[in-house]
Amino acid sequence: MFRSSYNDEREIALRHEHIEQVWSAIAQAFPRYFDRFLEHSLQLSTPLAGAIETLSSKYKVKRPKVNAAPALQIRFQDALKKFDKDAEAYRGFFNEEVLQEYEELDAKEFKRDLRDKKNCPIIHNCVTSKREKMRDWQIKFGVRDPRELRDVFKELVLAAEEYAEIGRPNNYDAVQTWSDLALDRFDEDETLSAEGIIGTGIKSAVLYHLHPDIFPFCGRSGRYALYFMSSSDKHFGMPSLTNEFIMVNDLKQEDHVRSMEHNYWYPYKVYTLYQVRLHRLLDNACASQGFSLLPQYRFVYNQALLDHVIEVPPESELLEAMHAPEEDLW
């Protein structure tokens, strides 16, 4: 997308016909990416099995049957272990009881504790980042009214709990459209955001660590992974002739070169729909290998696959060439 024409292109990204075109490309690419993920998991768990897989592919010989379930179990166990460690921090800080206690204290104490890694790792990473491009965000965060930040996160946690109890679909397998998800509030309610400070990336990080079965993390790795999986050279009718999972900033040019980042304004409800559909593919693919996914960690499994997509060549090399930012602000 182009930043200058975002609103027009966002409307296209919401259309059913467009979504089906994008999803078709992702679904067609999925087997290739899953096979690569599976092969890498085998290499990590049993180097010999990984070597056999690689040689079989290279010399076009019949591959011996390899039991991949143990490799997938190890790979996902590592992902779950890391998730649970981070989730412990978020859940200890972002809960109604703790936030209510902060209501009775000076809001400056909330803002101070919000910066602490043991409370909110993503805010801590942004505050302590040494990257030059983070200076503007850090300045804005530094002068932001702590009462506003406290109110935003309180409303976000309350909205998440309400959605988890009565708002979410009873059966994710039955979800076909983004309207089925009823996530409009998390895109449109201004009380759940702080302009220039708290966007989709940070919000979804909190939601994801509180409810990994309901809310996917909409960070840079997820958006870039879908960019590659949906065929990065396709624009699916976007007037800017760019892929919707990236944002080309044509309003601010550096040395006459347009900067490109992940689409930090991507509609969360549409992103979640793609994640729900992706999980169905991943669940079926893992089942075919004799490994079952736990529904309570639905989007943690997705995140492990999406992280893998951008962490190995050729995608990792392309991202490095793009000088993609590391932070997940929006």
Contacts in CASP RR format, 6 or more apart in sequence:
PFRMAT RR
TARGET T0000
AUTHOR 0000-0000-0000
METHOD contacts of the structure
MODEL  1
MFRSSYNDEREIALRHEHIEQVWSAIAQAFPRYFDRFLEHSLQLSTPLAG
AIETLSSKYKVKRPKVNAAPALQIRFQDALKKFDKDAEAYRGFFNEEVLQ
EYEELDAKEFKRDLRDKKNCPIIHNCVTSKREKMRDWQIKFGVRDPRELR
DVFKELVLAAEEYAEIGRPNNYDAVQTWSDLALDRFDEDETLSAEGIIGT
GIKSAVLYHLHPDIFPFCGRSGRYALYFMSSSDKHFGMPSLTNEFIMVND
LKQEDHVRSMEHNYWYPYKVYTLYQVRLHRLLDNACASQGFSLLPQYRFV
YNQALLDHVIEVPPESELLEAMHAPEEDLW
1 9 0 8 1.000
1 10 0 8 1.000
1 13 0 8 1.000
1 238 0 8 1.000
1 240 0 8 1.000
1 242 0 8 1.000
1 244 0 8 1.000
1 246 0 8 1.000
1 247 0 8 1.000
1 248 0 8 1.000
1 263 0 8 1.000
1 265 0 8 1.000
2 9 0 8 1.000
2 240 0 8 1.000
2 242 0 8 1.000
2 248 0 8 1.000
2 250 0 8 1.000
3 247 0 8 1.000
3 248 0 8 1.000
3 249 0 8 1.000
3 250 0 8 1.000
3 251 0 8 1.000
4 250 0 8 1.000
4 251 0 8 1.000
5 239 0 8 1.000
5 240 0 8 1.000
6 247 0 8 1.000
6 265 0 8 1.000
8 239 0 8 1.000
9 238 0 8 1.000
9 239 0 8 1.000
9 240 0 8 1.000
9 244 0 8 1.000
10 265 0 8 1.000
10 267 0 8 1.000
12 18 0 8 1.000
12 237 0 8 1.000
12 238 0 8 1.000
12 239 0 8 1.000
12 244 0 8 1.000
13 19 0 8 1.000
13 244 0 8 1.000
13 266 0 8 1.000
13 267 0 8 1.000
13 270 0 8 1.000
14 178 0 8 1.000
14 267 0 8 1.000
14 270 0 8 1.000
16 177 0 8 1.000
18 236 0 8 1.000
18 237 0 8 1.000
19 177 0 8 1.000
19 178 0 8 1.000
19 270 0 8 1.000
19 273 0 8 1.000
21 236 0 8 1.000
22 230 0 8 1.000
22 236 0 8 1.000
22 244 0 8 1.000
22 274 0 8 1.000
23 274 0 8 1.000
23 277 0 8 1.000
25 229 0 8 1.000
25 230 0 8 1.000
25 231 0 8 1.000
25 234 0 8 1.000
25 236 0 8 1.000
26 226 0 8 1.000
26 229 0 8 1.000
26 230 0 8 1.000
26 274 0 8 1.000
26 277 0 8 1.000
26 278 0 8 1.000
27 277 0 8 1.000
27 281 0 8 1.000
29 229 0 8 1.000
29 230 0 8 1.000
29 231 0 8 1.000
30 229 0 8 1.000
30 278 0 8 1.000
30 281 0 8 1.000
30 285 0 8 1.000
31 285 0 8 1.000
33 229 0 8 1.000
33 305 0 8 1.000
33 308 0 8 1.000
33 309 0 8 1.000
34 281 0 8 1.000
34 282 0 8 1.000
34 285 0 8 1.000
34 305 0 8 1.000
36 308 0 8 1.000
36 312 0 8 1.000
37 75 0 8 1.000
37 305 0 8 1.000
37 308 0 8 1.000
38 68 0 8 1.000
38 71 0 8 1.000
38 72 0 8 1.000
38 289 0 8 1.000
39 50 0 8 1.000
39 53 0 8 1.000
39 54 0 8 1.000
40 308 0 8 1.000
40 312 0 8 1.000
41 68 0 8 1.000
41 71 0 8 1.000
41 72 0 8 1.000
41 74 0 8 1.000
41 75 0 8 1.000
42 49 0 8 1.000
42 50 0 8 1.000
42 53 0 8 1.000
42 66 0 8 1.000
42 68 0 8 1.000
42 71 0 8 1.000
43 49 0 8 1.000
43 50 0 8 1.000
43 51 0 8 1.000
43 53 0 8 1.000
43 54 0 8 1.000
44 71 0 8 1.000
44 74 0 8 1.000
44 75 0 8 1.000
45 70 0 8 1.000
45 71 0 8 1.000
45 74 0 8 1.000
45 75 0 8 1.000
46 70 0 8 1.000
46 71 0 8 1.000
49 66 0 8 1.000
49 71 0 8 1.000
52 63 0 8 1.000
52 64 0 8 1.000
52 66 0 8 1.000
53 63 0 8 1.000
53 66 0 8 1.000
55 61 0 8 1.000
56 62 0 8 1.000
56 63 0 8 1.000
56 64 0 8 1.000
57 63 0 8 1.000
68 289 0 8 1.000
68 290 0 8 1.000
68 291 0 8 1.000
69 289 0 8 1.000
69 290 0 8 1.000
69 291 0 8 1.000
72 286 0 8 1.000
72 289 0 8 1.000
72 291 0 8 1.000
73 291 0 8 1.000
75 304 0 8 1.000
76 291 0 8 1.000
76 293 0 8 1.000
76 300 0 8 1.000
76 301 0 8 1.000
76 304 0 8 1.000
79 300 0 8 1.000
79 301 0 8 1.000
79 303 0 8 1.000
79 304 0 8 1.000
80 297 0 8 1.000
80 300 0 8 1.000
83 209 0 8 1.000
83 212 0 8 1.000
83 297 0 8 1.000
83 300 0 8 1.000
83 303 0 8 1.000
86 121 0 8 1.000
86 209 0 8 1.000
87 209 0 8 1.000
87 210 0 8 1.000
87 212 0 8 1.000
89 117 0 8 1.000
89 118 0 8 1.000
89 119 0 8 1.000
89 120 0 8 1.000
89 121 0 8 1.000
89 209 0 8 1.000
90 119 0 8 1.000
90 120 0 8 1.000
90 121 0 8 1.000
90 205 0 8 1.000
90 206 0 8 1.000
90 209 0 8 1.000
90 210 0 8 1.000
91 209 0 8 1.000
91 210 0 8 1.000
92 98 0 8 1.000
92 119 0 8 1.000
93 113 0 8 1.000
93 114 0 8 1.000
93 119 0 8 1.000
93 120 0 8 1.000
94 120 0 8 1.000
94 153 0 8 1.000
94 156 0 8 1.000
94 157 0 8 1.000
94 206 0 8 1.000
94 209 0 8 1.000
94 210 0 8 1.000
95 157 0 8 1.000
96 157 0 8 1.000
96 158 0 8 1.000
96 161 0 8 1.000
99 150 0 8 1.000
99 153 0 8 1.000
99 154 0 8 1.000
99 157 0 8 1.000
102 109 0 8 1.000
102 110 0 8 1.000
102 113 0 8 1.000
102 150 0 8 1.000
103 150 0 8 1.000
103 154 0 8 1.000
107 145 0 8 1.000
107 146 0 8 1.000
107 147 0 8 1.000
107 149 0 8 1.000
107 150 0 8 1.000
108 146 0 8 1.000
110 146 0 8 1.000
110 149 0 8 1.000
110 150 0 8 1.000
111 144 0 8 1.000
111 146 0 8 1.000
111 149 0 8 1.000
111 150 0 8 1.000
113 119 0 8 1.000
114 120 0 8 1.000
114 123 0 8 1.000
114 149 0 8 1.000
114 153 0 8 1.000
115 123 0 8 1.000
115 124 0 8 1.000
115 127 0 8 1.000
116 124 0 8 1.000
117 124 0 8 1.000
117 125 0 8 1.000
120 206 0 8 1.000
121 205 0 8 1.000
122 201 0 8 1.000
122 202 0 8 1.000
122 205 0 8 1.000
122 206 0 8 1.000
122 328 0 8 1.000
123 202 0 8 1.000
125 327 0 8 1.000
126 134 0 8 1.000
126 137 0 8 1.000
126 138 0 8 1.000
126 141 0 8 1.000
126 202 0 8 1.000
126 327 0 8 1.000
126 329 0 8 1.000
127 138 0 8 1.000
127 141 0 8 1.000
129 138 0 8 1.000
129 326 0 8 1.000
129 327 0 8 1.000
131 325 0 8 1.000
131 326 0 8 1.000
131 327 0 8 1.000
133 325 0 8 1.000
134 327 0 8 1.000
137 196 0 8 1.000
137 197 0 8 1.000
137 327 0 8 1.000
137 329 0 8 1.000
140 196 0 8 1.000
140 197 0 8 1.000
141 197 0 8 1.000
144 194 0 8 1.000
144 197 0 8 1.000
148 194 0 8 1.000
149 194 0 8 1.000
149 197 0 8 1.000
149 198 0 8 1.000
151 191 0 8 1.000
152 191 0 8 1.000
152 192 0 8 1.000
152 193 0 8 1.000
152 194 0 8 1.000
152 198 0 8 1.000
153 198 0 8 1.000
153 206 0 8 1.000
155 189 0 8 1.000
155 191 0 8 1.000
155 192 0 8 1.000
156 192 0 8 1.000
156 203 0 8 1.000
156 206 0 8 1.000
156 207 0 8 1.000
157 206 0 8 1.000
157 210 0 8 1.000
159 185 0 8 1.000
159 186 0 8 1.000
159 189 0 8 1.000
159 192 0 8 1.000
160 206 0 8 1.000
160 207 0 8 1.000
160 210 0 8 1.000
160 211 0 8 1.000
160 214 0 8 1.000
160 215 0 8 1.000
163 182 0 8 1.000
163 183 0 8 1.000
163 185 0 8 1.000
163 186 0 8 1.000
163 214 0 8 1.000
164 211 0 8 1.000
164 214 0 8 1.000
167 182 0 8 1.000
168 181 0 8 1.000
168 182 0 8 1.000
168 214 0 8 1.000
169 175 0 8 1.000
169 180 0 8 1.000
169 181 0 8 1.000
169 182 0 8 1.000
172 276 0 8 1.000
172 279 0 8 1.000
172 298 0 8 1.000
173 280 0 8 1.000
174 180 0 8 1.000
175 181 0 8 1.000
175 273 0 8 1.000
175 276 0 8 1.000
177 273 0 8 1.000
178 267 0 8 1.000
178 269 0 8 1.000
178 270 0 8 1.000
178 272 0 8 1.000
178 273 0 8 1.000
181 269 0 8 1.000
181 272 0 8 1.000
181 273 0 8 1.000
181 276 0 8 1.000
183 268 0 8 1.000
183 269 0 8 1.000
183 272 0 8 1.000
184 269 0 8 1.000
185 192 0 8 1.000
186 192 0 8 1.000
186 203 0 8 1.000
186 207 0 8 1.000
186 268 0 8 1.000
186 269 0 8 1.000
187 267 0 8 1.000
187 268 0 8 1.000
187 269 0 8 1.000
192 203 0 8 1.000
193 199 0 8 1.000
193 203 0 8 1.000
199 264 0 8 1.000
199 329 0 8 1.000
199 330 0 8 1.000
200 218 0 8 1.000
200 219 0 8 1.000
200 264 0 8 1.000
200 265 0 8 1.000
200 266 0 8 1.000
200 268 0 8 1.000
200 330 0 8 1.000
201 217 0 8 1.000
201 218 0 8 1.000
201 219 0 8 1.000
201 264 0 8 1.000
201 328 0 8 1.000
201 329 0 8 1.000
201 330 0 8 1.000
202 328 0 8 1.000
202 329 0 8 1.000
202 330 0 8 1.000
203 268 0 8 1.000
204 215 0 8 1.000
204 216 0 8 1.000
204 217 0 8 1.000
204 218 0 8 1.000
204 219 0 8 1.000
204 268 0 8 1.000
205 217 0 8 1.000
205 219 0 8 1.000
205 328 0 8 1.000
207 214 0 8 1.000
207 215 0 8 1.000
208 215 0 8 1.000
208 216 0 8 1.000
208 217 0 8 1.000
208 299 0 8 1.000
208 303 0 8 1.000
212 296 0 8 1.000
212 297 0 8 1.000
212 298 0 8 1.000
212 299 0 8 1.000
212 300 0 8 1.000
213 295 0 8 1.000
213 296 0 8 1.000
213 297 0 8 1.000
213 298 0 8 1.000
213 299 0 8 1.000
214 298 0 8 1.000
215 272 0 8 1.000
215 299 0 8 1.000
216 271 0 8 1.000
216 272 0 8 1.000
216 275 0 8 1.000
216 299 0 8 1.000
216 302 0 8 1.000
216 303 0 8 1.000
217 299 0 8 1.000
217 303 0 8 1.000
217 328 0 8 1.000
218 266 0 8 1.000
218 268 0 8 1.000
218 271 0 8 1.000
218 272 0 8 1.000
219 262 0 8 1.000
219 328 0 8 1.000
220 261 0 8 1.000
220 262 0 8 1.000
220 324 0 8 1.000
220 325 0 8 1.000
220 326 0 8 1.000
220 327 0 8 1.000
220 328 0 8 1.000
221 303 0 8 1.000
221 306 0 8 1.000
221 307 0 8 1.000
221 309 0 8 1.000
221 310 0 8 1.000
222 262 0 8 1.000
222 303 0 8 1.000
222 306 0 8 1.000
222 307 0 8 1.000
222 310 0 8 1.000
223 245 0 8 1.000
223 246 0 8 1.000
223 262 0 8 1.000
223 263 0 8 1.000
223 266 0 8 1.000
223 271 0 8 1.000
224 245 0 8 1.000
224 246 0 8 1.000
224 262 0 8 1.000
224 309 0 8 1.000
224 310 0 8 1.000
224 315 0 8 1.000
224 319 0 8 1.000
224 324 0 8 1.000
225 305 0 8 1.000
225 306 0 8 1.000
225 307 0 8 1.000
225 309 0 8 1.000
225 310 0 8 1.000
225 315 0 8 1.000
226 245 0 8 1.000
226 271 0 8 1.000
226 274 0 8 1.000
226 306 0 8 1.000
227 243 0 8 1.000
227 245 0 8 1.000
227 246 0 8 1.000
227 262 0 8 1.000
228 309 0 8 1.000
228 310 0 8 1.000
228 315 0 8 1.000
228 318 0 8 1.000
229 309 0 8 1.000
230 236 0 8 1.000
230 243 0 8 1.000
230 245 0 8 1.000
231 243 0 8 1.000
232 243 0 8 1.000
232 318 0 8 1.000
233 243 0 8 1.000
234 243 0 8 1.000
235 241 0 8 1.000
235 242 0 8 1.000
235 243 0 8 1.000
235 244 0 8 1.000
236 243 0 8 1.000
236 244 0 8 1.000
238 244 0 8 1.000
240 248 0 8 1.000
242 248 0 8 1.000
244 263 0 8 1.000
244 266 0 8 1.000
245 262 0 8 1.000
245 263 0 8 1.000
245 266 0 8 1.000
246 260 0 8 1.000
246 261 0 8 1.000
246 262 0 8 1.000
246 263 0 8 1.000
247 260 0 8 1.000
247 261 0 8 1.000
247 262 0 8 1.000
247 263 0 8 1.000
247 264 0 8 1.000
247 265 0 8 1.000
248 258 0 8 1.000
248 259 0 8 1.000
248 260 0 8 1.000
249 258 0 8 1.000
249 259 0 8 1.000
249 260 0 8 1.000
249 261 0 8 1.000
250 258 0 8 1.000
252 259 0 8 1.000
253 259 0 8 1.000
260 322 0 8 1.000
261 324 0 8 1.000
261 325 0 8 1.000
262 324 0 8 1.000
264 329 0 8 1.000
264 330 0 8 1.000
265 330 0 8 1.000
275 299 0 8 1.000
275 302 0 8 1.000
278 302 0 8 1.000
278 305 0 8 1.000
279 293 0 8 1.000
279 298 0 8 1.000
279 299 0 8 1.000
279 301 0 8 1.000
279 302 0 8 1.000
282 293 0 8 1.000
282 301 0 8 1.000
282 302 0 8 1.000
282 305 0 8 1.000
283 293 0 8 1.000
283 301 0 8 1.000
286 292 0 8 1.000
286 293 0 8 1.000
286 301 0 8 1.000
287 293 0 8 1.000
293 301 0 8 1.000
309 315 0 8 1.000
310 316 0 8 1.000
310 319 0 8 1.000
END
